[in-house]
Amino acid sequence: MMTKGAAQQMENVEIVHVLNEYAALLDIQGESPFRVRSYRKAAQTLEGLSRPVAQLLREEEDLTQFPGIGNRMAEHIQEIVETGTLSALEKTQKEFPRTLTELTELETLGPKKAKQLYDQLGIASVPDLRKALDSGEIEKLPGFGEKTVEQIRHALKESAGRTRRLKLADADQLIQPLLAYLRKAPGIDQLEVAGSFRRRKETVGDVDILVTCNKPHPVMEHFQSYPPS
């Protein structure tokens, strides 16, 4: 049975992240493209839902009514809602570290090259990749010539220059529960959200929350006690 507390805290965007992360690791692992696509398709379906998955499960809705979600996938989604993770993902992480998926997000590096870097040089993250580029180790690998190395350097530069942003709908799912929680803090006179979220821009970077109160300490304690999702 699903625990209501866990269900209330798990947002669609977080479930989507777990499914996409698992799909990326499966791709690196060399699993069938069909299986990889099935998790990405399920993630895409959840992104398009107007209601929280946790709410659907609490109301005993059948998730298999949605495109790309069969019985097995529905079980995986319920497990994520209940526990915050996926046991299959945890198992895969024993073979490949989670940070390895960062490499596949860079232009030039697909799952095969990311796996090659990990198998032959132990590169499992972007910081590892930067060190290996500086040492000249990558150029010695088969399939990684001077041109490829320069492309990787360019991709890293482009990635570092981009601010990580969320779609407005995804930001809503994360921020609204926090705002509802903060409004229960003792002594708050007024609470507002500023910046791109308040202006309802297409994507959101940082979120600024403005609070007016007579005694800030109890409000800060309440904020720091926000239950992790």
LINLINLIN-V925780 format. One record per pair of residues at least 12 apart in sequence whose ideal C-beta (glycine too) atoms are under 10 Angstrom apart, sorted by the first residue. I is the first residue (numbers start at 1). J is the second residue. D is the distance in whole Angstrom. If there is no record, write none. Layout:
BEGIN
i={I I}
j={J J}
d={D D}
END
This chain:
BEGIN
i={1 2 2 2 2 2 2 2 2 2 3 3 3 4 4 4 5 5 6 6 6 6 6 6 6 7 7 7 7 7 7 7 7 7 7 8 8 8 8 8 8 8 8 9 9 9 9 9 9 9 9 10 10 10 10 10 10 10 10 10 10 10 10 11 11 11 11 11 11 11 11 11 11 11 11 12 12 12 12 12 12 12 12 12 12 12 12 12 12 12 12 12 12 13 13 13 13 13 13 13 13 13 13 13 14 14 14 14 14 14 14 14 14 14 15 15 15 15 15 15 15 15 15 15 15 15 15 15 15 15 16 16 16 16 16 16 16 16 16 16 16 16 16 17 17 17 18 18 18 18 18 18 18 18 18 18 18 18 19 19 19 19 19 19 19 19 19 19 19 19 19 19 19 19 20 20 20 20 20 20 20 21 21 21 21 21 21 21 21 21 22 22 22 22 22 22 22 22 22 22 22 22 22 22 22 23 23 23 23 23 23 23 23 23 23 23 24 24 24 24 24 24 24 24 24 24 24 24 24 24 25 25 25 25 25 25 25 25 25 25 25 25 25 26 26 26 26 26 26 26 26 27 27 27 27 27 27 27 27 27 28 28 28 28 28 28 28 28 28 28 28 28 28 28 29 29 29 29 29 29 30 30 30 31 31 36 37 38 38 38 38 38 39 39 39 39 39 39 40 41 41 41 41 42 42 42 42 42 42 42 42 42 42 43 43 44 44 45 45 45 45 45 45 45 46 46 46 46 46 46 47 47 47 48 48 48 49 49 49 50 52 52 52 53 53 53 53 53 53 54 54 54 54 54 55 56 56 56 57 57 57 57 57 58 62 63 63 63 63 76 76 84 84 95 96 96 96 96 96 97 97 97 97 98 98 99 99 99 99 99 99 100 100 100 100 100 100 100 100 101 101 101 102 102 102 102 102 102 102 102 103 103 103 103 103 103 103 103 103 103 103 105 105 105 106 106 106 106 106 106 106 106 106 107 107 107 107 107 107 107 108 108 108 108 108 108 108 108 108 108 108 109 109 109 109 109 109 109 112 113 113 113 113 113 113 114 116 116 116 116 116 117 117 117 117 117 117 117 120 120 120 120 120 120 121 121 121 121 121 121 123 123 126 126 126 129 129 129 129 130 130 130 130 132 132 132 133 133 133 133 133 134 136 138 138 163 163 163 164 164 165 165 165 165 165 165 165 166 166 166 166 166 166 167 167 167 168 168 168 168 168 168 168 168 169 169 170 170 171 171 171 171 171 171 171 171 172 172 172 174 174 174 175 175 175 175 175 176 177 177 177 178 178 178 178 178 178 179 179 179 179 179 181 181 181 181 181 182 182 182 182 182 182 183 184 185 185 185 185 185 185 185 185 185 186 186 186 186 186 186 187 187 187 187 187 187 187 187 187 187 188 188 188 188 188 188 188 188 188 189 189 189 189 190 190 190 190 191 191 191 191 191 191 192 192 192 192 192 193 193 193 193 194 194 194 194 194 195 195 195 195 196 197 198 209 211}
j={82 54 57 58 60 78 79 81 82 83 81 82 83 54 57 58 82 227 54 80 81 82 83 84 229 52 53 54 55 56 57 58 78 81 82 52 54 55 58 81 177 227 229 54 81 84 177 226 227 228 229 52 53 54 57 77 80 81 82 83 84 173 229 52 53 54 81 170 172 173 174 175 176 177 229 43 46 47 48 49 50 51 52 53 54 55 56 81 169 170 172 173 174 46 47 166 167 169 170 171 172 173 174 229 53 54 80 81 84 85 170 173 174 229 42 43 46 47 49 52 53 54 76 77 78 80 81 84 86 173 40 42 43 44 45 46 47 49 53 77 80 170 173 43 80 170 39 43 76 77 79 80 81 83 84 85 86 89 38 39 40 41 42 43 44 45 46 47 73 76 77 80 86 89 39 40 42 43 44 47 101 39 43 85 86 89 92 93 98 101 36 39 40 43 76 80 85 86 88 89 90 92 93 98 101 35 36 37 38 39 40 41 42 43 89 101 36 39 40 92 96 98 100 101 102 103 104 105 111 114 39 88 89 92 93 95 96 97 98 100 101 104 111 38 39 40 88 89 92 96 111 39 40 101 104 110 111 112 114 115 92 95 96 100 101 103 104 110 111 112 113 114 115 118 92 95 96 100 111 115 111 112 115 92 111 111 68 68 69 70 72 73 68 73 76 86 88 89 68 67 68 69 73 63 66 67 68 69 70 73 74 76 77 68 77 67 68 63 66 67 68 69 73 77 63 66 68 69 77 80 167 169 170 66 67 169 63 66 169 169 81 173 177 66 74 77 78 80 81 77 78 80 81 82 81 77 78 81 74 77 78 81 82 81 74 75 76 77 78 88 89 228 229 118 114 115 118 119 124 118 124 125 128 124 125 123 124 125 126 127 128 114 115 117 118 123 124 125 128 114 124 125 114 124 125 126 127 128 129 159 115 117 118 123 124 125 126 128 129 152 155 126 155 159 126 129 151 152 154 155 156 158 159 151 152 154 155 156 158 159 144 147 148 149 150 151 152 153 154 155 156 123 129 148 151 152 155 156 143 138 141 143 144 148 152 129 138 141 142 143 144 129 132 137 138 141 144 152 137 138 140 141 142 144 135 137 138 140 141 144 137 138 156 159 160 152 153 155 156 152 153 156 160 144 149 152 149 150 152 153 156 153 149 152 153 203 205 206 203 205 196 201 202 203 204 205 206 196 197 203 204 205 207 202 203 204 196 197 199 200 201 202 203 204 202 204 203 204 193 196 197 201 203 204 205 207 197 200 204 204 207 229 193 197 204 207 209 193 226 227 229 193 207 209 223 226 229 191 192 193 207 209 222 223 225 226 227 209 211 219 222 223 226 211 222 211 213 218 219 220 221 222 223 225 213 215 218 219 221 222 211 212 213 214 215 216 217 218 219 222 211 212 213 214 215 216 218 219 222 211 212 213 214 210 211 212 213 209 210 211 212 213 219 208 209 210 211 212 207 208 209 210 206 207 208 209 210 207 208 209 210 208 209 210 223 223}
d={9 8 6 7 10 6 9 6 5 10 9 6 9 9 10 7 10 8 8 10 6 5 7 7 9 9 9 4 8 10 6 6 9 5 7 9 6 9 8 10 8 9 9 8 9 8 7 10 6 8 4 8 8 5 9 10 7 5 8 9 6 10 6 7 9 8 10 8 9 4 6 10 9 7 7 10 5 7 9 6 10 9 6 5 8 10 10 10 9 8 10 5 10 9 8 7 8 8 4 8 9 5 6 10 10 10 8 9 8 10 9 8 8 6 9 8 6 10 10 9 6 8 9 6 10 5 7 9 9 10 10 9 5 8 9 5 5 10 9 10 10 8 10 8 10 9 9 9 9 9 10 5 10 10 8 6 6 6 10 5 7 9 6 4 9 10 7 10 9 8 8 8 8 9 7 7 10 5 9 10 8 9 9 10 9 7 9 9 7 6 9 6 10 9 8 10 10 6 7 5 10 7 10 10 9 9 5 8 8 4 5 9 9 7 10 9 8 9 9 10 10 9 8 4 9 10 6 8 7 9 10 10 7 5 7 8 6 9 8 7 6 9 9 10 7 10 9 9 7 10 9 10 9 9 7 8 4 9 9 9 9 9 6 6 7 9 7 9 4 8 10 6 5 8 7 7 7 10 8 8 8 8 7 9 10 9 9 7 9 8 9 7 9 8 8 10 10 10 9 7 4 8 9 9 8 9 5 5 9 5 9 8 7 9 10 9 7 9 5 5 5 6 9 10 9 8 9 8 7 10 8 8 8 9 9 9 10 7 10 9 9 7 10 10 10 6 9 9 6 10 10 10 5 9 10 9 10 9 9 8 6 6 9 9 8 9 10 6 8 7 9 8 7 10 9 8 7 10 8 8 5 7 10 9 9 10 5 4 8 9 8 6 8 9 6 8 5 7 9 8 10 10 9 9 6 5 9 10 9 9 9 7 8 7 8 8 7 9 6 9 10 9 9 7 8 8 9 7 10 4 7 8 6 7 9 8 4 10 7 9 10 10 7 9 9 4 5 10 8 5 10 10 8 9 9 7 7 10 9 10 9 7 8 8 9 9 10 7 8 7 8 7 7 9 7 8 8 10 9 9 9 6 9 10 9 6 7 9 7 10 9 8 7 8 9 7 10 10 7 10 9 7 10 10 10 10 7 10 7 6 8 10 9 7 10 9 5 8 10 7 8 9 9 4 6 5 9 10 9 6 5 8 9 7 6 8 8 7 10 6 7 6 7 6 10 10 9 8 10 9 6 10 8 4 9 7 8 10 9 9 9 8 7 6 8 6 9 10 9 10 8 10 9 8 9 6 10 7 9 7 10 8 8 8 9 6 8 7 7 8 7 6 8 10 7 8 8 7 5 9 8 4 7 10 9 8 5 7 9 7 10 10 5 6 5 8 9 6 6 9 6 8 5 9 10 10 9 6 9 8 5 6 7 8 7 4 8 7 7 5 8 9 9 9 8 5 8 9 6 7 6 7 10 8 4 8 6 6 5 9 10 9 9 9 9 9}
END
